[in-house]
Amino acid sequence: MAEAIESRMASDETRSALLSGELLNSISTGLTFQDETGAIVDCNEAASQLLGLTVDQLLGRTSTDPQWGAVHADGSRFPGEDHPAMVSLRTGKPCRGVVMGVDNPGRPRRWLLVDTWPVLEPGRAKGVISLFDDETPRLVREQSFRMLAAVNQLVINSTTDGEFLQQVSDLLVKVGGFALAGFIVQSDIDELGVSGLHMAGCTDYVNEDTFKQFGSTAIECGPVASAYRTMEMQVVNGIAEAPAFQPWRDRALEFGIESVVAIPMMLAEKKAVMAVCGHHPFAFDDVTVESLIEIARQAEFGAAHVRSMSQLEVALDGTLSALSRMTETRDPYTAGHQSRVGLLSESIARHLGLDADLVRLIRQAGDVHDIGKIAVPAEILTRPGRLSDVELELVKQHPHVGADILTKATLPWPVADVALQHHERMDGSGYPNGLVGDQIILPARIVAVADVIEAMTAHRPYRPARGIERALAQVKAGSGSLFDVDVVDACVAVIEAGFAFGLNW
């Protein structure tokens, strides 16, 4: 359409006839014509509506007018000379698909998708045609989808609900572009008091006086405290003109906060509020508020999920600790052996760059790798002399027994497999199944090395402690044949970096 219009711009008379015609005034796409100075000389009704000014108010304005308050999609300032209309005038070339945020008096910021075409005569551009559509709903929803996807990722990676809520706050500021965002959570002591606080952005705004309005003695309170006390959502645009919230309003304006939305939530049966503040006086239109409600509900679910997983993690640690102690009460000479193997295994796994969740599981597997020894008679475990062949074969059954116990306990991978394989060796000389090379899972290869190091550096009834140097020499000698090369190298590195079991060294 723009090319067709351009071809008919030979005279001012033709241009005026086109732009004032019923056809152009009936379309929803905004259209302006700017002369060679960049001043608007005509427009259609859609342009007037999208830019929030009458036709008379638009005429004579240029793209460099600071009243537009134009910004890029990331919220940064859009200099007037970089506006697509000015670029087309300067270069004589069209600009297409430029996203620009424009402030309208008394209205929320609108996001426009702008295309411009220069109207050329020999040697120069005599004007420029601009076409623009309101992309606000689409862009806000796309941003909402991006943030929701990021929130879902945070659920996977966070270890505590507090950490998760802080990361969501950071996301709302860094990705959403809001001035301040955070979660206020009810205190355990006072139903109206707050204790949890997870905020990002201009957090200097928040001080002790901010939370006095949440308490039982509060007389007047701002929108966030109102949402907290009533459990009803509060949306305030144009804080400077708001008739209520006087004490809160004055401080907010000091920090450039012009609008706020406060969405009540429930977190672990506690009242909470997700508060989001904007620098723009009309930051929260219906589409933006709707997207923030979705994020608040996802955060509510996510915090509950992270908390549940954390509780399961604590329960798992408790279960494994109990199993470990149960084994070691039968063998006082190896008390602490499993937990020390777990600690060294964890350090080796971390040095190898494994995923944090797998590192944790390898440490937990090390904590119970010898659980099968519960089936070995105590007198065999504590005997100071050499074991008979029959007794040795009985001891060699403990990997099978341990794996069976841990499998029936439905513990996560690789806990049971480590118990089964930690005495396997890379050349097939290990037990109980004579596995070779990659048939042995990496967590078991890690625990195998840590097991040998810890055993040699600790006292046993049948021999004294042999020291870390001899222990390292033994695993180095077996590197590539008995033990995984990379695991041995990582073990040497973490020990040389200062790892120590404690008093046994």
DRENGU-572637 format. One record per residue (C-alpha): residue in one letter; x, y, z. Coordinates in steps of 0.2 Angstrom, whole numbers, plus 5000, padded with zeros to 4 digits. Example, Ala and Ser with C-alpha at 12.3 -4.5 7.8 and 13.67 -1.06 7.14 Angstrom:
<nodes>
A506249785039 S506849955036 
</nodes>
This chain:
<nodes>
M500050005000 A501450125004 E502250104987 A500650144979 I500350294989 E502150354986 S501950344967 R500450464969 M501350594979 A501850704964 S500950854971 D500350914988 E498550914980 T498650734977 R499350694994 S498050795003 A496650704993 L497350534998 L497650565016 S495950655019 G494950525010 E493750405018 L494750255013 L496350295023 N495250355038 S494350195038 I495950085041 S496650035058 T498450065053 G499050235058 L499750335043 T500750505044 F501550605031 Q503150715036 D503950845025 E505750855022 T506050935039 G505250795048 A503650885053 I501950805052 V500950885038 D499550765038 C498850595045 N497350485046 E496150455061 A497050295066 A498650395068 S497750515079 Q497050375090 L498650275091 L499650425096 G498350495108 L498350675100 T497050755089 V497550795071 D497850975075 Q498950925089 L499950815078 L500250935064 G501951015065 R502650895077 T504250795073 S504950625077 T506250715088 D504850785100 P505350735117 Q503450715122 W503350545113 G504550475127 A505050345114 V505950195120 H506650035112 A505849865116 D507149845131 G506550005138 S508050105134 R507850285126 F507550295108 P508450455101 G507350555090 E508650555076 D508550365076 H506650365073 P506350265057 A505550425049 M507150525052 V508250385046 S507250365030 L507350555027 R509250555030 T509650395020 G508250395007 K507950215011 P506450125019 C506450055037 R505349915041 G504749815057 V505449945070 V504749915087 M504450085097 G503650115113 V502750285113 D501950385128 N500250445126 P499550585137 G498550505151 R498650335143 P499750175145 R501250165134 R500850095117 W502049985107 L502050025089 L502749925074 V503350055062 D503750055043 T504350205034 W504550245015 P505450405009 V504550504995 L505950544983 E506250664970 P507950674960 G509350694972 R508350704989 A506950644999 K505550764999 G504550685013 V504250515022 I502650405024 S502550315041 L501350165044 F501150095061 D500049975070 D499749945089 E500749785094 T500549815112 P499449665116 R500549545106 L502149605113 V501549605131 R500949425129 E502549375120 Q503549445135 S502349365147 F502649195138 R504549225139 M504449265158 L503249115162 A504548995153 A505949075163 V504949045179 N504648865175 Q506548845172 L506848925189 V505748795197 I506848665190 N508548745196 S508048825213 T508448735229 T507348835241 D505748925239 G506549085245 E507949075232 F506549045219 L505549195224 Q507049305224 Q507549245206 V505749285200 S505949455207 D507549475198 L506749415182 L505249535183 V506549685184 K507849625171 V506649545158 G505049635162 G505849805164 F504949855180 A505649975192 L505349865207 A504749685210 G504649575224 F503649455236 I503149505254 V502649355265 Q501749335281 S502649315297 D502549155308 I502149265323 D501049405318 E499549365306 L499749545299 G501649565301 V502849515287 S504549425288 G504849355271 L505549485259 H506249445241 M506449605231 A507349675216 G507549835207 C507550005217 T507549915233 D508150075243 Y506350125242 V505949995255 N506350035273 E505749995290 D504350125289 T503650035273 F503149885283 K502349975298 Q500749985288 F500649795287 G500549775306 S498949765317 T499149955322 A499150025304 I497950165301 E498250205283 C499150095270 G499750095252 P499149975239 V500349835243 A499849835261 S498049845256 A498149695245 Y499049605260 R497749645272 T496149625261 M496849485250 E496149585235 M497149645220 Q497649825220 V498149915203 V498650105204 N499150195189 G499650375190 I500150375208 A500450565208 E498550595205 A497950455216 P496850525230 A497250395243 F498950315250 Q499650485254 P501150435265 W501650295254 R501350395238 D502550535243 R503950415246 A503550315230 L503750465219 E505450505227 F506050345219 G505250375203 I503850245206 E502350305196 S501250145196 V501049985205 V500049825205 A499949705220 I499349535218 P498849435234 M499449255235 M499649105247 L501349035250 A501448885262 E499748935270 K500449105273 K499749265266 A500849345253 V500849485240 M501849495223 A502149685221 V502749755204 C503049945202 G503350045186 H504250205182 H502850245169 P501250325176 F500150205166 A501250045166 F499849925171 D498449905157 D497249755157 V498449655146 T499949685157 V498949655173 E498349485166 S500049425162 L500649475179 I499249375187 E499849225177 I501549245183 A500949265201 R500049105200 Q501449015192 A502649085206 E501349015219 F501448845211 G503248855209 A503648905226 A502648755233 H503448635221 V505248695226 R504748685244 S504048505242 M505648455233 S506748525247 Q505748435260 L505948275250 E507848315249 V507948335268 A506948175270 L508048085258 D509648145267 G508848085284 T508447915277 L510247895270 S511047955286 A510047835296 L510547685284 S512347745285 R512347745304 M511447575305 T512847495295 E514247585305 T513647535322 R514047365318 D515847405313 P516547545324 Y518247545315 T517347615299 A516247735308 G516147885297 H516947795282 Q515447815271 S515147995274 R516948035271 V516847935255 G515348035250 L516248205254 L517748155243 S516548085229 E515648255229 S517248355227 I517848245213 A516148255204 R516048445205 H517848455199 L517348355184 G515948485180 L514448365183 D512748435185 A512348505202 D510948375205 L512048235200 V513448295211 R512248295226 L511648115221 I513448055220 R513748115237 Q512248035244 A512747865235 G514447875243 D513547895260 V512747725259 H513847635247 D514247505260 I512547475267 G512647295261 K513847255275 I512347255287 A512247075281 V514047025285 P514246955303 A515047085314 E516446975320 I517046965302 L516947155299 T517947185315 R519247045314 P521047105315 G521746955306 R521646895288 L519946825282 S519746655275 D519246625257 V517446585263 E517346745274 L518046845260 E516746785248 L515446825261 V516047005262 K516047015243 Q514146995243 H513847165251 P513747255234 H512247145229 V511447155247 G511647345247 A510947365229 D509447255234 I509047365250 L509247525241 T508247475226 K506747415237 A506847585246 T506547665228 L507947785230 P508447895215 W509747835202 P511247815204 V511147765223 A510847585221 D511947565206 V513447635215 A513147515230 L513247375217 Q514647435206 H515947525218 H517047375219 E517047355200 R518747395191 M519047465173 D519947305167 G518647185173 S519547125188 G518347195201 Y516747115209 P515347065210 N515047055191 G516747085183 L516147245173 V517347325161 G517647505156 D516047605152 Q514947455159 I515347535175 I514347695178 L515347855181 P514647885198 A515247715203 R516947745196 I517047905206 V516547825222 A517747675219 V519247805219 A518547895234 D518347725243 V520147675241 I520847845246 E519747855262 A520147665267 M522047685265 T522147845275 A521047775290 H521647655303 R520947475302 P521047335314 Y522247235302 R523347375298 P523847555302 A523347705292 R524547725277 G524347915273 I523748015259 E525348005249 R525347815248 A523447815244 L523747935230 A525147835223 Q524047675223 V522647755213 K523847835201 A524647665199 G522947595194 S522447735183 G521847675167 S521847495172 L520947485188 F520247665190 D519547785177 V520947905172 D519848065172 V519248025190 V520947985196 D521648155189 A520148245197 C520448165214 V522248215214 A521748395209 V520548415223 I521648345236 E523148455230 A521948595231 G521648565249 F520348445252 A520448355268 F519348225277 G519848295294 L520748215309 N521148055300 W522548145290 
</nodes>
